[in-house]
């Protein structure tokens, strides 16, 4: 089962980085560990028993990794561009970028892949930067719809390409582990900017280039 959201009009969305104004002050390790102990107790267990005694410290370390995107400026990742592309203006596509994020509604995991494409307009960026861009936005508290649009607009702002396309396909722990408890459900979101928004044939060509699971759900 698949849920699809087409953000064809995402150029009109408010995709301002919602985290830019977050206060710099964060809780210290002692506060984080105390909060984790509270959650363990709320689950009905003893946070001081042997198997759980070190869990608060582990969670504190894991949070630094899971939410490292707050310490990354996506624009900085795309500062270095290359203009020696010999006039190449066809689609540049990086497929199946692994994506790990966290749903901001239930703090449940979001896992899947992102496909990022653009049509250069005189400038290209190193392909590893596309993967890092996805990771920078994913490792935050997120909504998949917003994540898709943020990736697309950051690339559009940095390169001013002829067009940008981002397709994200992901599964949500908040659906598979609670509530409706539905497994095997994936959500697909798409953002089209520039030429990909105005040219249906270009969109069709891009979707045909994606792995079959995505391409068959245009």
C-alpha positions in Angstrom: 0.0 0.0 0.0 1.3 3.4 -0.9 0.2 6.9 0.0 1.2 9.6 -2.5 1.5 13.3 -2.1 2.4 15.4 -5.1 3.9 18.8 -4.2 3.7 20.1 -7.7 2.9 23.5 -6.3 5.6 23.4 -3.6 7.2 26.6 -5.0 4.3 28.3 -3.4 4.7 26.7 0.0 6.3 28.3 3.0 9.5 26.2 3.2 11.4 28.6 5.4 13.8 26.6 7.6 11.7 26.3 10.7 14.8 25.4 12.8 16.8 28.5 11.9 15.4 30.5 14.9 15.7 27.7 17.5 17.4 29.0 20.6 21.0 28.0 20.8 20.8 26.8 24.3 20.2 23.1 24.6 19.7 20.9 27.7 23.0 19.4 29.0 23.7 15.7 29.2 22.5 15.5 32.8 19.1 17.0 31.9 18.8 14.7 28.9 19.6 11.6 30.9 17.1 12.7 33.6 14.4 13.0 30.9 15.2 9.6 29.6 14.9 8.1 33.0 11.5 9.7 33.4 10.4 8.1 30.1 11.6 4.7 31.1 9.7 5.0 34.3 6.6 6.2 32.4 6.9 3.0 30.3 6.6 1.0 33.5 10.2 -0.1 34.1 12.9 0.7 36.6 15.4 3.1 35.1 18.0 2.0 37.7 18.0 -1.7 37.0 21.1 -3.1 35.5 19.9 -3.5 31.9 18.7 0.1 31.8 21.2 1.9 34.0 23.3 3.0 31.0 20.4 3.6 28.6 20.0 7.4 29.4 23.7 8.0 28.4 23.3 5.9 25.3 20.2 7.8 24.3 22.0 11.1 24.8 24.7 10.1 22.5 22.2 8.7 19.9 20.3 12.0 19.9 23.5 13.9 18.9 23.7 11.6 15.8 20.0 11.3 15.0 19.5 15.1 15.1 22.9 16.2 13.8 21.0 18.1 11.0 20.4 21.0 13.4 24.2 21.6 13.4 24.4 21.6 9.6 23.8 24.5 7.3 22.4 23.1 4.0 23.4 26.2 2.1 27.1 25.7 3.1 27.0 22.2 1.7 26.2 23.6 -1.7 28.6 26.6 -1.7 31.2 24.9 -3.9 29.9 24.6 -7.5 31.5 23.8 -10.8 31.0 25.6 -14.0 33.2 23.4 -16.3 30.4 21.0 -17.3 30.8 21.6 -21.0 27.4 23.0 -21.3 25.7 19.9 -20.0 22.0 20.7 -19.5 20.3 17.4 -19.2 19.0 15.9 -16.0 21.4 15.1 -13.3 19.8 12.4 -11.0 21.0 10.8 -7.9 18.8 7.9 -7.1 18.0 5.9 -3.9 19.7 8.1 -1.4 19.2 6.4 2.0 17.0 8.5 4.3 16.6 8.3 8.1 14.5 10.9 9.8 12.2 11.3 12.8 8.5 12.2 12.7 7.8 15.3 14.7 4.4 14.2 15.8 5.3 10.9 17.6 9.2 10.9 17.6 8.9 7.7 15.5 11.4 6.8 12.8 10.9 7.6 9.1 13.0 5.5 6.8 13.2 5.4 3.1 15.0 6.8 0.1 15.2 10.2 -1.7 15.7 10.7 -5.4 17.1 14.2 -6.3 17.4 15.6 -9.8 18.1 18.9 -11.4 18.7 20.4 -14.9 21.9 22.5 -14.7 22.0 26.0 -15.9 25.7 26.5 -16.2 26.5 25.1 -12.7 26.7 21.7 -11.2 27.5 20.4 -7.7 29.5 17.4 -6.5 27.2 14.4 -6.3 28.1 13.6 -2.7 26.7 17.0 -1.7 23.2 15.9 -2.9 23.4 13.0 -0.4 24.6 15.3 2.3 21.8 17.8 1.6 19.2 15.1 2.1 20.8 14.0 5.3 21.1 17.6 6.6 17.3 18.1 6.4 16.4 14.5 7.3 18.3 14.4 10.6 15.8 16.8 12.3 12.3 16.5 13.5 10.4 16.4 10.3 7.3 16.0 8.2 7.9 14.2 4.9 6.1 16.8 2.9 8.2 19.6 4.3 11.4 17.6 4.0 10.8 17.0 0.3 10.2 20.7 -0.3 13.2 21.8 1.8 15.6 19.7 -0.2 14.2 21.0 -3.5 14.3 24.6 -2.6 17.8 24.5 -1.1 19.1 23.0 -4.4 17.2 25.6 -6.4 18.5 28.5 -4.3 22.1 27.3 -4.6 22.3 26.5 -8.3 19.5 28.4 -10.0 19.1 25.5 -12.3 16.5 25.2 -15.0 14.5 22.8 -12.8 14.6 20.7 -9.7 12.8 17.5 -8.8 12.7 15.6 -5.5 10.9 12.4 -4.9 10.9 10.8 -1.4 9.5 7.4 -0.6 9.4 6.4 3.1 7.8 4.3 5.7 6.6 5.8 9.0 7.0 4.1 12.3 4.0 6.0 13.7 1.8 4.0 11.3 3.5 0.6 11.6 4.0 0.4 15.3 1.0 2.2 16.8 -2.4 3.5 15.8 -3.6 1.6 12.7 -0.6 -0.7 12.9 -0.3 -1.1 9.2 2.9 -2.6 7.9 4.2 -2.4 4.3 2.8 1.1 3.8 5.0 3.7 2.1 4.4 7.4 1.5 5.6 9.1 -1.7 6.0 12.9 -1.9 7.2 14.8 -4.9 8.3 18.4 -5.4 8.6 19.9 -8.9 10.3 23.2 -9.6 11.0 25.1 -12.8 11.2 22.9 -15.9 9.9 19.8 -14.0 6.9 21.7 -12.9 6.0 23.0 -16.4 7.0 20.0 -18.6 4.9 16.8 -18.2 7.2 14.9 -20.5 10.3 15.8 -18.5 8.5 14.6 -15.3 7.5 11.3 -17.1 11.1 10.8 -18.2 12.3 11.3 -14.7 9.8 8.9 -13.1 10.7 6.3 -15.7 14.4 6.6 -14.5 13.5 5.8 -10.9 13.4 2.3 -9.4 10.4 0.3 -10.5 8.5 0.7 -7.2 8.4 4.4 -7.6 8.1 4.6 -11.4 5.0 2.5 -11.5 3.1 4.9 -9.2 3.2 8.1 -11.3 
